[in-house]
């Protein structure tokens, strides 16, 4: 479906499964929208932003399927573990990781369920570049896909196979809001600070010396030029010897003054402004600083509260992914004649959650035992 017409250039070849095979796709150069290109530049130039998105994708964790019939659950798990995902690998988990990465970066994600026309079964999953397409609602309520490159409406013979999810939609931005919205201005200031620090170290970090020879009398002034050239030659030889690992002292007769150029200049302390900007960025991304290796002073209770906030954020992303996963699962159930209630069971976020759940089960068991003793 995400393809191109024969008479108009586009960025993709047809990706829907053809007869008896799974179609591939081909990328071609295409212009980026300014805002979306800015989000990509943020991830490329500010490592902490890219680290946050990568960690959120990994912390979202894996999942399994639960249903009354264990045999059906095993069939479902085995099928989706071996399902091809474009050229990126196999498994539904691989697809959801790519899907979530696009969702966090751009605020929306596109995908497609590929079918094998011969077998009539699901042949694979495809995660599309969401910067190339826009979605509008048709007159019958079904989604309509438009190419951002040409503005043309794309043919969609099977809209039920299209996967589309938006994050934090608003009346003004129904196509979703990126997690990075609001960060370009802060990132621009941060990059200016880093660029200035680099320029200062280029100027002052590579130490340069000023050697000044002052003739004391008329007799020395007559040979000032020759002595200055000799001092320069000896100084150059001493510097070259130090590069080779040899120590060579410089000895001069007369009034010779040696100073480091720029030693009196004071480089601005950037620790406080950089931390203030990073605090704003991390508060927007809702991830605890200690997960990024930032050793900011914090208490154990504060760390626990930050972990709880992160857990709630991950639960939100899991709810979005669950809708997409269940749509794919329902297609598989319809093809294979499975009529059961299937649920997506997510893994706990971390070991701290496992410990908390175990402690809660212990407390509930002890309370139940005490109540039974009172009733007896």
C-alpha positions in Angstrom: 0.0 0.0 0.0 2.8 2.4 1.0 4.1 2.6 -2.6 4.3 4.7 -5.7 2.4 5.2 -8.9 4.1 4.4 -12.2 3.8 8.0 -13.5 4.9 9.9 -10.4 8.2 9.6 -8.5 8.0 8.6 -4.9 10.2 7.3 -2.1 9.0 3.7 -1.9 8.2 0.8 -4.2 5.1 -1.2 -3.6 5.3 -3.0 -0.2 2.1 -5.0 -0.1 2.6 -8.8 -0.5 2.2 -10.0 -4.1 1.0 -13.3 -5.3 3.0 -16.1 -3.6 5.6 -13.8 -2.2 6.3 -11.1 0.3 7.1 -7.7 -1.3 10.1 -5.8 -0.4 10.7 -2.0 -0.4 13.2 0.4 -1.7 14.3 3.8 -0.2 15.1 6.8 -2.4 16.1 10.3 -1.6 13.3 12.5 -0.4 12.9 15.9 1.3 12.2 16.1 5.0 9.7 18.3 6.6 11.5 21.0 8.7 10.1 20.0 12.1 10.7 16.3 11.6 14.2 16.9 10.3 14.8 19.0 13.4 13.9 16.1 15.6 16.3 13.8 13.8 19.0 16.5 14.2 18.3 16.7 17.9 18.9 12.9 18.4 22.1 13.1 16.3 23.6 16.2 18.0 22.5 15.8 21.6 23.4 12.3 22.9 21.3 12.5 26.0 18.1 12.9 23.9 18.9 9.9 21.8 19.8 7.9 25.0 16.5 8.7 26.6 14.5 7.5 23.6 16.6 4.3 23.3 16.2 3.6 27.0 12.4 4.2 26.9 12.1 1.7 24.0 14.1 -0.9 25.9 12.4 -0.3 29.3 9.0 -0.8 27.7 10.0 -4.4 27.8 8.7 -7.6 26.2 5.3 -9.1 26.3 3.5 -12.5 25.9 0.0 -13.7 25.1 -2.5 -15.1 27.5 -5.6 -17.1 26.7 -7.6 -20.0 28.0 -6.3 -22.5 25.6 -2.5 -23.0 26.2 -2.1 -24.6 22.8 -3.4 -21.5 21.1 -1.1 -19.3 23.1 1.9 -21.4 22.1 0.9 -21.2 18.4 0.4 -17.5 18.6 3.8 -17.0 20.4 5.7 -19.2 17.9 4.1 -17.5 14.9 4.9 -14.0 16.0 8.5 -14.9 17.1 9.3 -16.0 13.5 7.3 -13.3 11.6 9.5 -11.3 9.3 9.7 -7.5 9.8 10.8 -5.9 6.5 14.6 -6.4 6.4 15.1 -5.6 10.1 14.7 -9.0 11.5 11.9 -11.2 12.9 9.4 -11.2 15.6 6.6 -8.9 16.6 8.8 -7.5 19.4 11.2 -6.1 16.8 8.3 -4.4 15.0 7.0 -2.8 18.2 10.4 -1.4 19.1 10.7 0.3 15.7 7.1 1.4 15.9 7.6 2.9 19.4 10.8 4.6 18.3 9.0 6.4 15.5 6.1 7.2 17.9 8.3 8.9 20.4 10.4 10.8 17.8 7.7 12.1 15.5 4.5 11.6 17.6 3.0 9.1 15.1 3.9 5.8 13.6 2.8 3.9 10.4 2.8 0.2 9.8 1.3 -2.4 7.5 0.5 -6.0 7.8 1.8 -7.9 4.7 -0.2 -10.9 3.4 0.8 -13.8 1.2 -1.8 -14.1 -1.5 -1.2 -17.8 -2.1 -1.6 -19.0 1.5 -3.9 -16.1 2.6 -1.8 -15.8 5.8 0.2 -13.0 7.3 3.6 -12.8 5.5 5.2 -10.1 7.6 5.1 -6.6 9.1 6.4 -3.4 7.7 7.2 -0.2 9.7 6.9 2.8 7.3 8.6 6.1 7.4 5.9 8.3 8.9 7.5 11.5 7.6 6.4 10.6 4.1 2.6 10.2 4.8 -0.3 12.0 6.4 -3.6 10.6 7.4 -7.1 12.1 7.0 -10.5 10.7 7.8 -12.6 9.8 4.9 -16.3 10.4 4.4 -17.1 6.9 5.5 -14.9 7.2 8.6 -12.1 5.1 7.3 -8.5 6.5 7.3 -7.2 7.9 4.0 -3.4 8.0 3.4 -1.8 10.9 1.5 1.7 11.3 0.3 3.5 14.4 1.7 5.8 14.4 -1.3 3.1 14.8 -4.0 -0.1 15.4 -2.0 -1.8 12.6 -3.8 -4.1 10.2 -2.1 -2.7 6.6 -2.0 -4.8 3.7 -3.0 -5.7 1.6 0.1 -7.6 -1.5 -1.0 -7.2 -3.0 2.5 -7.5 -0.3 5.2 -7.8 -3.0 7.9 -4.2 -3.9 7.3 -2.9 -0.4 8.0 -1.4 0.3 11.4 -1.5 3.9 12.6 -0.9 5.3 16.1 -0.6 8.8 17.4 0.9 10.1 20.7 -0.7 12.9 22.7 -3.1 14.2 20.0 -4.6 17.6 20.5 -7.4 19.5 18.7 -4.6 21.6 17.1 -2.3 18.6 16.4 -4.6 15.6 15.7 -1.7 13.8 14.1 0.1 13.5 17.4 2.8 15.4 19.3 6.5 14.4 19.4 8.1 13.7 22.8 10.8 16.2 21.6 8.5 19.1 21.1 9.8 22.2 22.9 13.4 21.0 23.1 14.9 22.6 19.9 15.3 26.0 21.6 17.0 24.5 24.6 19.2 22.2 22.5 20.3 25.2 20.4 21.6 27.0 23.5 23.3 23.8 24.7 25.0 23.3 21.4 26.2 26.9 21.5 27.8 26.4 24.9 29.5 23.2 23.8 30.7 24.9 20.6 32.1 27.8 22.6 33.9 25.5 24.9 35.5 23.7 22.0 36.6 27.0 20.4 38.1 28.2 23.7 40.1 25.0 24.1 41.3 25.3 20.5 42.6 28.7 21.4 43.9 28.2 24.9 44.2 24.4 25.3 47.0 24.2 22.7 49.5 26.3 24.7 51.5 28.9 22.8 54.4 30.8 24.2 55.6 34.4 23.8 59.4 34.7 24.1 60.6 38.3 24.5 64.2 39.3 24.3 65.1 42.8 25.6 68.6 44.1 24.8 70.1 45.9 27.7 72.6 48.2 26.0 73.9 49.6 22.8 76.3 46.7 22.4 73.4 44.1 22.6 71.1 46.2 20.4 73.6 45.9 17.6 73.3 42.1 17.6 69.6 42.0 18.7 68.4 40.5 15.4 71.0 37.7 15.4 70.4 36.8 19.0 66.6 36.8 18.6 66.9 34.4 15.6 69.3 32.2 17.7 66.8 32.2 20.6 64.0 31.3 18.2 66.0 28.5 16.7 67.0 27.0 20.1 63.4 27.3 21.4 62.1 25.5 18.3 64.6 22.7 18.8 63.6 22.4 22.4 59.9 22.1 21.5 60.6 19.5 18.8 62.7 17.5 21.2 59.9 17.4 23.8 57.5 16.0 21.1 60.0 13.1 20.6 60.1 12.5 24.4 63.4 14.1 25.0 63.8 16.8 27.7 65.9 19.8 26.5 66.4 22.9 28.7 66.4 26.3 27.2 69.3 28.5 28.4 69.6 32.2 27.4 71.8 35.1 28.4 70.3 38.5 29.0 66.8 39.8 29.7 64.6 37.0 28.2 60.9 36.8 29.2 58.8 33.7 28.5 55.0 33.8 28.9 52.0 31.6 27.9 49.8 33.4 25.5 46.2 33.7 26.9 47.1 32.5 30.4 45.5 35.6 31.9 42.2 34.9 30.1 39.5 33.2 32.3 37.3 30.6 30.6 33.7 30.9 31.7 32.4 28.1 34.0 29.7 26.2 32.0 28.7 23.6 34.6 25.8 25.5 36.0 24.1 26.7 32.7 24.6 23.3 31.2 23.0 21.5 34.1 20.1 23.9 34.1 19.4 23.2 30.4 19.8 19.4 30.9 17.4 19.6 33.9 14.8 21.2 31.6 15.4 18.6 28.9 15.2 15.6 31.2 12.1 16.9 33.0 10.4 17.1 29.5 11.5 13.5 28.7 10.3 12.2 32.1 13.2 9.9 32.9 15.3 9.8 36.1 18.8 11.4 35.7 20.5 8.4 37.3 19.4 6.2 34.4 21.5 8.4 32.2 24.6 8.3 34.3 24.1 11.8 35.7 25.3 11.8 39.3 23.1 14.6 40.6 22.5 14.8 44.3 19.2 13.0 45.2 17.6 11.1 48.0 16.5 7.5 48.0 12.8 8.6 48.3 13.2 11.0 45.4 14.7 8.3 43.3 11.8 6.0 44.1 9.3 8.7 43.1 11.1 9.3 39.9 11.0 5.6 39.2 7.2 5.6 39.8 6.8 8.5 37.3 8.8 6.6 34.7 6.7 3.5 35.3 3.5 5.5 34.6 5.0 6.9 31.4 5.9 3.4 30.3 2.4 2.2 31.0 1.1 4.9 28.7 3.3 3.7 25.9 2.3 0.1 26.5 -1.4 1.1 26.2 -0.7 2.6 22.8 1.3 -0.4 21.6 -1.3 -2.9 23.0 -3.9 -1.4 20.6 -1.6 -2.0 17.6 -0.6 -5.5 18.8 -4.2 -6.6 19.3 -5.2 -5.4 15.8 -2.5 -7.7 14.4 -3.5 -10.5 16.6 -7.2 -10.2 15.6 -6.2 -10.4 12.0 -4.3 -13.6 12.7 -7.2 -15.0 14.7 -9.7 -14.3 11.9 -7.5 -16.1 9.4 -6.9 -19.1 11.6 -10.4 -19.4 12.9 -9.5 -18.7 16.5 -12.4 -17.4 18.6 -10.8 -16.9 22.0 -10.2 -14.0 24.3 -6.5 -13.1 24.0 -4.7 -10.6 26.2 -1.3 -9.0 26.0 0.7 -9.5 29.2 3.6 -7.1 29.6 6.7 -7.9 31.7 7.4 -5.9 34.8 9.5 -2.8 34.2 12.4 -3.8 36.6 13.4 -6.0 39.5 12.1 -3.4 41.9 8.6 -4.0 40.6 9.1 -7.7 41.1 10.2 -7.2 44.7 7.2 -4.8 45.4 4.7 -7.3 43.9 6.2 -10.2 45.9 6.1 -8.1 49.2 2.4 -7.2 48.4 1.5 -10.9 47.8 3.2 -11.8 51.1 1.3 -9.1 53.0 -2.0 -10.2 51.5 -1.3 -13.8 52.4 -0.5 -12.9 56.0 -3.6 -10.7 56.3 -5.8 -13.5 54.9 -4.2 -16.0 57.4 -4.9 -13.6 60.3 -8.5 -13.1 59.2 -9.1 -16.9 59.0 -7.6 -17.2 62.5 -10.0 -14.6 63.9 -13.0 -16.2 62.2 -12.1 -19.6 63.7 
